[in-house]
Amino acid sequence: SFAYFTIKDRLPQILTRVIDTLHRHKNEFFEEHGEKGVEAEKRAISFLSKLRNELQTDKPVTPLEDELPDAALWNQYLDYQRNLSNGNGEPSWFQSPWLFVECYMYRRIHAALAQNPPIDNFDVFKEGKAQNFFESQEAVIALCTYFQDLLKNMKDLDEKQLKEELFKLLQVSLWGNKCDLSFSAGEDSSQKSSPLQSLENLIPYVLVNDMEKLWSLLINAKKSNTEKSKVRVDIILDNAGFELLSDLVLADFLLLSKLADEVHFHGKSIPWYVSDTTKHDFNWTIKQLQSANHMWMSKCGINWEGNLKKGVWVYRDHMFWTLPHDFSRMAEVAPDLYADLQKSNLLLFKGDLNYRKLTGDRKWEYSVPFHQALNKFHPAPLCSLRTLKSDTQVGLKPGQGEEIQASEPDWMTSGKYGVVQFDAAL
């Protein structure tokens, strides 16, 4: 399966890159922290080399031994996996659910650093994320320029034009999800050209297109909006770099078109899946735009900093996003987060990992309804914007998946297809 190939080949590659990154920063650790920094780097590397060996030789998945706040929840989940194996021994790397062991690897990478001060705050994926952003410069400039032009005419747009612009920016945010470093095992996956020019050609590759439903929801919320009830949209982020920029443009458009009054962003509290957005990445991106020597890039950065200061944009993270649980367990494991999401008018879930967690990462029949696969996870109306990079997909028309499968066996994992898939939460 694709899962087996991922665990066997891609994850060891990612670990090797992490070890290499720490090696390359040895002098920097020495300059900042002296011998203590070098010792910490050696300990972290030995921890990660051991982890890579456990993975490659299919050893049992061991309980976490660190004192981090989520360790107990992880170890409970490991017990749950043990009980599932019906006494067939310990769950091992190749004999366990893909979602679980993949999340577990990233949590162990985090532990390797977190347990080794003074380098405990070092993000081993930071360089790759920054590189992705800089290598996507042309696309970033094109999108910022387009957006600033759009703003000049915003007041003159009629409803039909407003809808067209929303659809464009939703698609840019959808295809921005191709820029995923865990998928390419850290190889360059930046967005080189302007994404706006290719949208028309990409429409046939959107397998489920519920953009009309999103429009109806937002326009109706806007029309029935009173002073007291603010329209809130939440974006559950995926990758930093170009994808994050496309999400920020979409978020600002929602505010300026008055389709939303506030946007809440949800990121990861620790470095995750190579290129996932942390608070540092979020703030860093806005700072990079502000200080860019391109007029429209810096205009975006300045406006977005303003949105955060005014409180119409809110960034938050929660431990739950980096636990192994699928989202159907959120109400039980993280009731505070579930209650917060219930206050939203629309939840936009970005990317493949969120899709896997929405649908429990199961091998569903393609035509199973999305609502059913969500397994009672319905805090608010939600929509997944996702390019397909793993073999889980629901909500297709009968025969649709089989037809593509016949001519393109790797259609579910190539990133060539996407979905804008909506559930009304009723």
C-alpha positions in Angstrom: 0.0 0.0 0.0 1.0 3.6 -0.3 1.1 3.7 3.6 3.7 0.9 3.5 5.9 2.7 1.0 5.6 5.9 3.1 6.7 4.2 6.3 9.4 2.1 4.7 11.0 4.8 2.4 9.7 8.3 3.0 9.9 8.5 6.8 13.5 7.3 7.1 14.4 9.9 4.4 12.8 12.6 6.5 14.7 11.4 9.6 18.0 11.4 7.7 17.4 15.0 6.7 16.6 16.0 10.3 19.8 14.4 11.5 21.7 16.1 8.7 20.1 19.5 9.6 21.3 19.1 13.2 24.8 18.2 12.0 25.0 21.3 9.8 24.0 23.6 12.7 26.7 22.2 15.1 28.8 25.4 14.9 25.9 27.6 15.4 24.9 25.6 18.6 28.5 26.0 19.7 28.6 29.7 19.1 25.3 30.2 21.0 25.6 27.8 23.8 29.3 26.6 23.9 30.0 22.9 24.7 26.5 22.4 26.2 25.0 23.1 22.7 27.3 20.6 21.0 26.5 17.9 23.7 22.8 18.5 23.3 23.2 18.2 19.5 25.0 14.8 19.9 22.3 13.5 22.3 19.5 14.6 19.9 21.2 12.9 16.9 21.8 9.7 18.8 18.1 9.7 19.9 17.0 10.2 16.2 19.4 7.6 14.9 18.0 5.1 17.3 14.5 6.1 16.2 15.4 5.6 12.5 16.8 2.1 13.4 13.6 1.1 15.2 11.5 2.2 12.3 13.5 0.5 9.6 13.7 -2.8 11.5 9.9 -2.8 12.4 10.5 -2.7 16.2 7.5 -2.2 18.6 6.3 1.3 19.1 7.4 2.2 22.6 5.7 4.5 25.1 7.0 8.1 25.3 9.4 8.7 28.2 9.4 12.5 28.2 7.6 14.8 30.6 5.9 16.9 27.9 2.3 17.9 28.5 0.8 15.5 25.9 2.9 12.4 26.8 0.2 10.8 29.0 -2.4 11.2 26.2 0.0 9.6 23.7 0.7 6.7 26.0 -3.0 6.1 26.6 -3.5 6.0 22.8 -0.6 3.5 22.5 -2.4 1.3 25.1 -5.6 1.6 23.0 -3.6 0.4 19.9 -2.2 -2.5 22.0 -5.7 -3.6 22.9 -6.7 -3.5 19.3 -4.0 -5.9 18.3 -6.0 -8.7 20.1 -2.9 -10.0 21.9 -0.9 -10.3 18.7 2.1 -8.7 20.5 3.1 -5.1 20.5 2.0 -2.7 17.7 5.1 -2.3 15.5 6.0 0.3 12.9 4.8 -1.8 9.9 1.9 -3.4 11.7 0.1 -0.4 12.9 -2.3 2.2 11.4 -0.4 4.6 9.2 -1.8 7.8 10.7 -0.8 6.7 14.2 2.9 5.8 13.4 3.4 8.7 11.2 2.2 11.2 13.8 4.2 9.2 16.4 7.4 9.7 14.4 7.0 13.5 14.4 6.2 13.5 18.1 9.4 11.6 18.8 11.4 14.1 16.6 9.9 16.8 18.8 11.0 14.9 22.0 14.6 14.5 20.7 14.9 18.3 20.8 12.6 19.1 23.6 14.5 16.8 26.0 17.9 18.3 25.1 18.2 21.9 26.2 19.7 24.4 25.3 18.7 23.5 21.7 15.1 22.5 22.8 13.5 25.3 20.8 15.2 24.6 17.5 12.8 23.8 14.7 14.5 21.2 12.5 12.1 22.0 9.6 12.4 25.8 9.7 15.0 26.1 6.9 12.9 24.0 4.5 9.8 26.1 5.2 11.7 29.4 4.7 13.2 28.0 1.5 9.8 27.1 0.2 8.6 30.6 0.8 11.6 32.3 -0.9 11.5 29.9 -3.9 7.8 30.7 -4.4 8.6 34.4 -4.7 7.2 34.8 -8.2 4.0 33.2 -7.3 3.8 35.2 -4.0 4.3 38.5 -5.9 1.7 37.5 -8.5 -0.9 36.7 -5.9 -0.2 39.8 -3.7 -0.4 42.0 -6.9 -3.6 40.4 -8.0 -5.1 40.8 -4.6 -4.2 44.5 -4.2 -5.6 45.2 -7.6 -8.8 43.4 -6.6 -9.1 45.5 -3.5 -9.1 48.8 -5.5 -12.3 47.6 -7.2 -13.9 45.8 -4.3 -16.6 48.3 -3.7 -17.7 48.1 -7.4 -18.1 44.3 -7.5 -21.7 43.0 -7.8 -22.7 39.8 -6.2 -21.9 37.7 -9.2 -18.3 39.1 -9.5 -17.8 38.7 -5.7 -18.7 35.1 -6.1 -16.3 34.6 -9.0 -13.5 36.2 -7.0 -14.2 34.0 -4.0 -14.1 30.9 -6.2 -10.8 32.0 -7.7 -9.2 32.4 -4.3 -10.6 29.2 -2.9 -9.0 27.4 -5.8 -5.7 29.1 -5.3 -5.8 28.0 -1.7 -6.8 24.5 -2.8 -3.9 24.1 -5.3 -1.5 25.8 -2.8 -1.9 22.6 -0.9 0.4 20.9 -3.5 3.4 22.7 -1.8 3.9 20.0 0.8 7.4 19.1 2.1 6.4 15.9 3.9 4.9 14.6 0.7 8.2 15.3 -1.2 10.2 14.0 1.8 11.6 17.6 2.1 12.6 18.0 -1.6 11.7 21.3 -3.2 8.0 21.7 -3.7 7.6 25.4 -4.1 5.1 27.2 -6.3 7.1 28.6 -9.2 4.5 30.3 -11.4 1.4 32.4 -10.8 -1.3 30.0 -9.7 -4.0 32.3 -11.1 -3.2 31.6 -14.7 -3.8 27.8 -14.5 -7.1 27.7 -12.6 -9.3 27.2 -15.6 -7.2 24.2 -16.8 -7.4 22.7 -13.3 -11.2 22.7 -12.9 -11.5 19.1 -14.4 -9.2 17.8 -11.6 -11.5 19.1 -8.8 -13.3 15.8 -8.1 -15.9 17.2 -5.7 -16.7 20.9 -6.1 -18.9 22.3 -3.4 -17.9 26.0 -3.9 -21.6 26.9 -4.6 -22.6 25.5 -1.2 -19.9 27.6 0.5 -21.0 30.7 -1.4 -24.7 30.1 -0.3 -23.6 29.6 3.3 -21.5 32.8 3.4 -23.8 35.1 1.5 -26.8 34.0 3.6 -24.9 34.5 6.8 -23.9 38.0 5.6 -27.5 38.9 4.8 -28.9 37.7 8.1 -26.0 39.2 10.1 -27.0 41.5 12.9 -24.7 43.7 14.9 -24.7 41.1 17.7 -23.8 38.0 15.7 -20.5 38.2 13.9 -19.8 35.9 11.0 -16.7 33.8 12.0 -14.7 31.6 9.6 -12.0 29.3 10.9 -9.1 28.0 8.8 -7.4 24.9 10.1 -4.0 25.5 8.5 -1.7 23.0 6.7 1.6 24.0 5.2 3.7 27.1 5.7 5.2 28.7 2.6 3.1 29.5 -0.5 0.1 27.6 0.8 -0.1 29.7 3.9 0.1 32.9 1.8 -2.8 31.6 -0.3 -4.8 31.1 2.9 -4.0 34.6 4.2 -5.2 36.1 1.0 -8.4 34.2 1.1 -8.9 35.2 4.8 -8.4 38.9 4.0 -10.8 38.7 1.0 -13.5 37.2 3.3 -13.1 40.2 5.7 -12.9 42.9 3.0 -15.8 41.5 1.1 -17.7 41.4 4.4 -18.4 37.7 3.9 -16.8 37.3 7.3 -16.3 39.6 10.3 -13.5 37.6 11.9 -11.2 34.8 10.8 -9.6 32.4 13.3 -6.5 30.4 12.2 -5.5 27.1 13.8 -1.9 26.0 13.5 0.4 23.4 15.1 1.9 23.9 18.6 5.1 22.0 17.6 7.0 21.4 14.3 4.9 18.8 12.4 4.8 16.9 9.2 7.9 18.8 7.9 6.1 21.9 6.6 3.0 22.4 8.8 2.5 26.0 10.1 3.5 26.9 13.6 2.9 30.3 15.3 6.5 31.2 14.5 5.9 30.4 10.8 2.7 32.4 10.8 4.3 35.5 12.3 7.5 35.1 10.2 5.6 35.0 7.0 3.8 38.3 7.8 7.1 39.9 8.8 8.7 38.7 5.6 6.0 40.3 3.5 6.1 43.6 5.5 9.8 44.0 4.9 9.8 42.9 1.3 11.0 45.4 -1.2 7.9 44.8 -3.4 5.2 47.3 -2.9 2.2 44.9 -2.9 3.9 42.2 -0.8 4.7 44.8 1.9 1.2 46.2 1.7 -0.3 42.8 2.3 2.1 42.3 5.3 1.3 45.6 6.8 -2.5 45.1 6.4 -2.3 41.6 7.9 -0.3 42.7 10.9 -3.2 45.3 11.3 -5.8 42.5 11.2 -4.1 40.7 14.0 -3.8 43.9 16.1 -7.4 44.8 15.6 -8.4 41.2 16.6 -10.3 40.5 13.3 -7.7 37.8 12.7 -6.9 35.4 15.6 -4.1 32.8 15.6 -4.3 29.9 18.0 -2.9 26.5 18.4 -4.0 23.5 20.5 -2.3 20.3 21.5 -5.1 18.3 19.9 -3.9 19.0 16.4 -0.7 17.1 17.0 -2.2 14.1 18.7 -2.8 10.8 16.8 -6.6 11.0 17.3 -8.9 11.5 14.3 -11.4 14.3 14.7 -14.3 12.2 15.7 -12.6 11.9 19.1 -12.2 15.7 19.5 -15.4 16.3 21.6 -14.1 13.7 24.1 -10.3 14.3 24.1 -10.4 18.1 23.6 -13.9 19.4 24.6 -12.6 23.0 24.9 -11.4 23.0 21.2 -14.7 21.4 20.1 -16.7 24.0 21.9 -14.7 26.8 20.4 -15.2 25.4 16.8 -18.9 25.2 17.5 -18.9 29.1 17.6 -17.8 29.2 13.9 -20.1 29.7 10.9 -17.7 27.8 8.7 -14.6 25.6 9.2 -12.1 25.3 6.3 -9.8 22.3 6.8 -6.7 22.6 4.7 -4.8 19.7 3.3 -4.4 16.0 3.3 -3.6 15.2 6.9 -6.7 17.1 8.1 -8.7 15.1 5.5 -7.3 11.8 6.8 -8.2 12.9 10.4 -11.7 14.0 9.3 -12.4 10.6 7.7 -10.6 8.4 10.2 -8.0 7.6 7.5 -10.0 4.5 6.5 -10.1 2.6 3.2 -13.6 3.7 2.4 -15.6 2.9 -0.7 -15.3 6.1 -2.8 -19.0 6.8 -2.9 -19.6 6.7 0.9 -21.1 10.1 1.8 -18.6 12.6 3.4 -21.1 13.2 6.2 -21.0 9.5 7.2 -17.2 9.3 7.0 -17.0 12.2 9.5 -18.3 9.8 12.1 -20.4 12.4 14.1 -17.7 15.1 13.9 -20.1 18.0 13.2 -19.1 21.1 15.3 -20.1 23.5 12.6 -20.5 23.5 8.8 -17.2 22.5 7.4 -15.3 22.2 4.1 -12.1 20.3 3.2 -9.8 22.0 0.7 -7.4 19.2 -0.2 -5.2 17.9 -3.0 -5.1 14.1 -2.9 -1.8 12.7 -1.5 -3.0 9.6 0.3 -5.4 6.8 -0.5 -8.5 7.9 1.4 -11.4 9.5 -0.5 -15.1 9.6 0.0 -18.1 11.4 -1.4 -17.5 10.7 -5.1 -20.2 9.9 -7.6 -20.8 6.2 -8.2 -18.1 4.9 -10.6 -16.2 8.2 -10.6 -13.2 6.8 -8.6 -13.1 3.5 -10.5 -13.1 5.3 -13.8 -10.0 7.4 -12.9 -8.3 4.4 -11.3 -8.5 2.5 -14.6 -6.3 5.0 -16.4 -4.3 6.5 -13.5 -3.5 4.0 -10.8 -1.8 6.6 -8.6 -4.6 9.2 -8.8 -5.1 9.3 -5.0 -1.5 10.0 -4.2 -0.1 12.1 -7.0 -1.4 15.5 -5.8 -2.9 16.0 -9.3 -6.6 15.9 -8.1 -8.3 18.0 -5.5 -11.6 18.4 -3.6 -13.6 21.3 -2.2 -15.9 19.1 -0.1 -18.6 20.5 2.1 -20.7 19.2 5.0 -23.5 21.2 6.5 -23.2 19.6 10.0 -26.9 19.1 10.4 
